[in-house]
């Protein structure tokens, strides 16, 4: 009989019925190995995102609560989307932090898109804590509709390695 096991790459101890002890053990081992800060930062800085593809381009959505538009840098080169985000966040005065899901900091993340993007026409918009990017596909990466012509004279055959001239009006 097959057994499905949840993949947890940063869990040191195998799962047992006592998850609180597992987390404490994981923290103790990761602290001892000097890995805890990197693990915590990786969990905190990873951005969840949505990626959509249309015929003309890609759309990316990223939740960025508490981030101002001027604190977001977006760069695109070929099919690589790079983001740098800064967020200033602090607890209210005279408050004791009990639990904090997000805080201040700066992080970078790079996304590999399925195809090349026209970097000159990328648009970014931040509204209601969601960054929306419109990334049009590069002209050579877009599908091209080719009209089929009838008749023997429409397209000349290639002879002696010379390219056939393009038909008029195409």
Helices and strands as residue ranges (DSSP letters): H 19-33, H 36-45, E 49-53, E 57-63, G 69-71, E 72-77, E 80-87, E 105-112, G 119-121, E 123-127, E 130-136, G 139-141
